[in-house]
Amino acid sequence: MKSKIISLGILLFLYSMFCIGQTTSEKLLNQKALFNEDALLQHIKVLSSDAFEGRRTGTKGGIKAKQYIINQFQKLNVKPLGTSFEQDFSFTSRGKTYNAVNVLGLVKGTEFPDSYIVISAHYDHEGIQKGEIYNGADDDASGISALFSFAEHLKDNLPKHSVILAAFDSEELGLKGSQHYVKHSIIPFRSIMMNINMDMISRSDENELFAVGTRFNETLKRLILNSKTPKKLSLLTGHDGGDGKENWTYSSDHSSFHKRGIPFLYFGVSDHKDYHRPTDDFENIHPEFFKEAVNVIISVFNKVDAIQLKKE
């Protein structure tokens, strides 16, 4: 009887060591998500509904989306990056002047409060064209909804580095929102450690999520290659100019950071039949893939947050 008790004690000890040895990111993949998955789906459903009229920059739908983001940030205890959540700017494109707004929130870091990770997605889309609403569920209501999941996760799991949650405007009009941000950064630009950008992460027929940008930073490359993922999802590298595939290095808001020498990871999927069409609706996303993708991206963030990333 005594030997069985000792054996049981050893097994419990080994199990406890195993649990302690798991990183936070690995635990994320082995348990329920640390965010409300139903809320994730509800946000993308709301933002891609006809009520937001395709969220084109400067329209009633775009302004409504901006306020929705601010309301969610406030509910999730996200603070404004500056004196306000709103970073206003204007620009002219094809003879038309647009009044745009970036929405910028802050979660202060516990160990490196003066070092920042920017987590971004764009909230604008194509609006109404020839009487049809381009709702942009995957592009990019998916990324904005994931921002809320990040905020929810960070509320109960404070990051080591400060995190800027950036909902950029005018991506569809030439990356104008992120370009304005990097030129008019509210914090010292040199204090930005990296950018994690999410643009189209809610559907994939092949269950493939790409992490673009590892070609430019060996630390990030090793981190992605060593990341554990669910069996239902493949996390792949590439599409960054080194593998003969379509180059996505400059395809979304991460480009604005990359051009300024900031390391980045861009998470996205391959184009699908509804890309930039009025059929990019909530009904066509892949909910299980979407939830897994957000889980994986948060797990990668946790790994990045645990290190001091060097610019290469």
PETAFEN-V221494 format. One record per residue. N is the residue number from 0. SS is DSSP state (A for helix, B for strand, O for the rest). PHI is phi in degrees with one decimal (* if undefined). Layout:
BEGIN
n | ss | phi
N | SS | PHI
N | SS | PHI
END
This chain:
BEGIN
n | ss | phi
0 | O | *
1 | A | -63.9
2 | A | -64.5
3 | A | -65.9
4 | A | -64.3
5 | A | -63.3
6 | A | -62.4
7 | A | -62.2
8 | A | -62.9
9 | A | -63.0
10 | A | -62.2
11 | A | -64.2
12 | A | -63.8
13 | A | -62.5
14 | A | -63.9
15 | A | -65.4
16 | A | -65.1
17 | A | -62.3
18 | A | -65.0
19 | A | -64.7
20 | A | -71.2
21 | O | -67.5
22 | O | -78.3
23 | A | -57.2
24 | A | -65.5
25 | A | -67.0
26 | A | -62.1
27 | A | -56.0
28 | A | -84.5
29 | O | -110.2
30 | O | -147.4
31 | O | -59.9
32 | O | -58.1
33 | O | -89.2
34 | O | -150.2
35 | O | -82.1
36 | A | -66.7
37 | A | -64.6
38 | A | -66.2
39 | A | -55.7
40 | A | -69.6
41 | A | -66.1
42 | A | -63.1
43 | A | -67.2
44 | A | -65.0
45 | A | -67.7
46 | A | -64.1
47 | O | -100.2
48 | O | -81.3
49 | A | -60.3
50 | A | -60.6
51 | A | -97.0
52 | A | 50.2
53 | A | 80.0
54 | A | 54.5
55 | O | -69.8
56 | O | -51.6
57 | O | 84.0
58 | O | -88.5
59 | A | -58.5
60 | A | -65.6
61 | A | -65.7
62 | A | -65.7
63 | A | -64.2
64 | A | -64.7
65 | A | -57.8
66 | A | -68.8
67 | A | -61.4
68 | A | -63.8
69 | A | -60.1
70 | A | -60.5
71 | A | -67.7
72 | A | -57.2
73 | A | -63.6
74 | A | -63.7
75 | O | -97.8
76 | O | 65.0
77 | O | -80.6
78 | B | -92.5
79 | B | -65.1
80 | O | -67.6
81 | O | -113.9
82 | O | -77.2
83 | O | -145.4
84 | O | -68.4
85 | B | -94.9
86 | B | -117.4
87 | B | -80.7
88 | B | -159.8
89 | B | -130.6
90 | B | -158.0
91 | B | -116.1
92 | B | -137.0
93 | O | 53.7
94 | O | 80.2
95 | B | -114.1
96 | B | -94.2
97 | B | -115.3
98 | B | -103.6
99 | B | -123.7
100 | B | -145.1
101 | B | -84.4
102 | B | -111.2
103 | B | -125.1
104 | B | -114.2
105 | B | -135.6
106 | B | -121.4
107 | O | -72.6
108 | O | -77.6
109 | O | -89.1
110 | O | -114.1
111 | B | -128.8
112 | B | -65.7
113 | B | -99.6
114 | B | -119.0
115 | B | -120.5
116 | B | -111.7
117 | B | -95.0
118 | B | -107.1
119 | B | -131.0
120 | B | -159.0
121 | B | -108.0
122 | O | -103.0
123 | O | -82.5
124 | O | -147.9
125 | O | -88.6
126 | B | 73.8
127 | B | -110.1
128 | B | -130.6
129 | O | 52.0
130 | O | 82.8
131 | B | -108.2
132 | B | -88.9
133 | B | -96.0
134 | O | -75.7
135 | O | 55.6
136 | A | -65.9
137 | A | -73.7
138 | A | -116.6
139 | A | -136.1
140 | A | -58.7
141 | A | -63.7
142 | A | -66.6
143 | A | -66.1
144 | A | -61.6
145 | A | -65.2
146 | A | -58.3
147 | A | -65.4
148 | A | -65.0
149 | A | -59.7
150 | A | -59.8
151 | A | -64.6
152 | A | -63.9
153 | A | -70.8
154 | A | -61.2
155 | A | -104.2
156 | O | -136.4
157 | O | -57.7
158 | O | -78.2
159 | O | -74.1
160 | B | -93.1
161 | B | -67.9
162 | B | -120.2
163 | B | -99.7
164 | B | -95.3
165 | B | -112.8
166 | B | -101.8
167 | B | -85.8
168 | O | -96.5
169 | O | 62.6
170 | O | -64.6
171 | O | -68.9
172 | O | -103.6
173 | O | 109.4
174 | O | 60.2
175 | A | -65.3
176 | A | -65.9
177 | A | -70.7
178 | A | -62.3
179 | A | -65.4
180 | A | -61.8
181 | A | -69.1
182 | A | -82.6
183 | O | -132.0
184 | O | -65.6
185 | O | -72.8
186 | O | -104.1
187 | O | -56.2
188 | A | -61.2
189 | A | -65.0
190 | A | -86.7
191 | B | -81.3
192 | B | -79.6
193 | B | -167.9
194 | B | -121.0
195 | B | -112.1
196 | B | -113.1
197 | B | -123.9
198 | O | -147.7
199 | O | 75.5
200 | O | -133.2
201 | O | -111.1
202 | O | -158.7
203 | O | -163.2
204 | O | -64.4
205 | O | -96.7
206 | O | 55.9
207 | B | -115.4
208 | B | -115.8
209 | B | -98.6
210 | B | -110.7
211 | B | -92.5
212 | O | 118.5
213 | A | -69.7
214 | A | -60.6
215 | A | -99.1
216 | O | -151.9
217 | A | -65.2
218 | A | -62.7
219 | A | -66.3
220 | A | -62.7
221 | A | -64.0
222 | A | -62.0
223 | A | -68.0
224 | A | -64.2
225 | O | -96.4
226 | O | -79.5
227 | O | -87.0
228 | O | -130.6
229 | O | -63.7
230 | O | -64.2
231 | O | -80.7
232 | O | -138.6
233 | B | -106.7
234 | B | -97.6
235 | B | -119.1
236 | B | -101.5
237 | O | 120.6
238 | O | 58.0
239 | O | -125.7
240 | O | 91.2
241 | O | -118.0
242 | O | -130.3
243 | O | 79.7
244 | O | -85.5
245 | O | -54.0
246 | O | -87.3
247 | O | -101.5
248 | O | -58.5
249 | O | -116.1
250 | O | -89.0
251 | O | -150.4
252 | O | -65.5
253 | A | -61.0
254 | A | -56.5
255 | A | -64.1
256 | A | -77.6
257 | A | -58.6
258 | O | -64.7
259 | O | -101.6
260 | O | 82.2
261 | O | -91.0
262 | B | -58.5
263 | B | -146.0
264 | B | -128.4
265 | B | -107.6
266 | B | -101.5
267 | B | -164.4
268 | O | -118.1
269 | O | -67.3
270 | O | -57.4
271 | O | -122.5
272 | O | -65.3
273 | O | -100.5
274 | O | -61.0
275 | O | 55.0
276 | O | -128.3
277 | O | -66.9
278 | O | -92.9
279 | O | -78.8
280 | O | -110.1
281 | A | -55.2
282 | A | -63.1
283 | A | -101.9
284 | O | -76.6
285 | O | -110.9
286 | A | -54.8
287 | A | -67.3
288 | A | -61.1
289 | A | -58.8
290 | A | -63.1
291 | A | -64.2
292 | A | -61.0
293 | A | -65.8
294 | A | -58.1
295 | A | -64.7
296 | A | -64.1
297 | A | -63.5
298 | A | -64.3
299 | A | -65.8
300 | A | -56.3
301 | A | -59.7
302 | A | -67.6
303 | A | -63.4
304 | A | -63.9
305 | O | -83.1
306 | O | -123.6
307 | O | -103.5
308 | O | -73.0
309 | O | -96.3
310 | O | -80.1
311 | O | -107.0
END
